[in-house]
C-alpha cells in the first residue's frame, strides 16, 4: 500500500509518495504545465489526480478516464496538508458515480 501526501510550503507545493517526491511530468503534462494543485477543480488539481492515478494504477489510459471522478471525489476536497492511501484512492474510484450532484 502506498501513501500519498501533500503540503503547501513557503517554497510551493510538495507532493510525496511513500516519502519520496512525486514530480509532475512538465514535459508531458496532460492538464497543466504549471504543476500540482488541490482543493478545487482546475488544471493543477487534474494534473495531480492524473499523476497519482498513473502511479497508483500503472495505466495511463485508465488514469485519464478516471481523472474527473478522482478530482471530484478526492483532490478537490483536500486541505493545505493532506495524506491519502491506496485504500482511499480505491474507495473513491469504486464509489457509485454521481451524475450532476455535488457534495
N, C-alpha and C positions, 0 to 999 in steps of 0.2 A: 504494500500500500504506500502510495506517495502522499506527501503533504505539500501543498502549495500555500505560500503566504506572501502578503504584500504590505508595504508601508510607504507612507509619504514622508519624506525627509527633507531637510533643508537643501539637499543636493538633488532632489527629484524623487521619482517613484522607484522603488526597489521591489522586484518580484523574485521569489526563490522557489525552487522545487527541491525538497529534501535538503535544505540549507545551502544549495548551490544556485548561483544566479541564473535565472531564466531570462534570456535575452530575446528581444524581438528581432525578427529577420527583416531589417530595414531595407535590404536589397530586394527581397521578395515579398514584402508586406502585402497582404491581401486587402485590408480595410483601412490602415492608417500608416503613413510613413513618418509619424512623429512619436511613435512608441505607445506604451501601455497607459491605460487609464481605467477607472472603475467608478461605480457609484451612480451611474446614469447610462443611458443607451446612446451610443455615438461611435465614431470611428475608432477611438482609442480603446474603449471597452470591448468592441467587437474584435479588435486585434488581439487583446489579452485573451478573450474567450477562445479565439482560433488557436493561438499558440498553446494554451493549456490543453485544449482538446486534442491537438495533434500529439502532444507529449503523452497525454493520458491514453488515447485510443490507438496511436500509431498509424492513423489512416487520415490522410489529408482530405480526401473526398468526403468522407463521413463527417469530419470536423467542420467543413464548410457548410454542410447541410444543417448541422446541429447548432451553429453559432447563434441564430436568433433565439432559440429555446434556452440556451445556456446563459445568454446575456439577460434575458427577461427573468429567468428563474434563479439566477445567482449573481452574476457580475454587476448588474445594475443596482443590486441591493447591498453591496459591500460597503463597509465603513472605511475610514482612512487606514486603519490597521486591521488585517484580516488573515484568516487561515482556513483553508478547506482541504478535505482529504479526498482520496479516490472514491471512498464510500459516499461522500457528499455529492460529488460530481455524478456518480451513477444514480443517486436518488433524484437529482434534478432531471437527468436525461430520461429516466424511466417514469417520471410523473406523468399523469394524464395531461394531454395538451389542452391548453385553454385557448379558445379562439375568440379574439376580441375582448378578452377580460383582462383587467389589471388588478393586481393585488392591492 
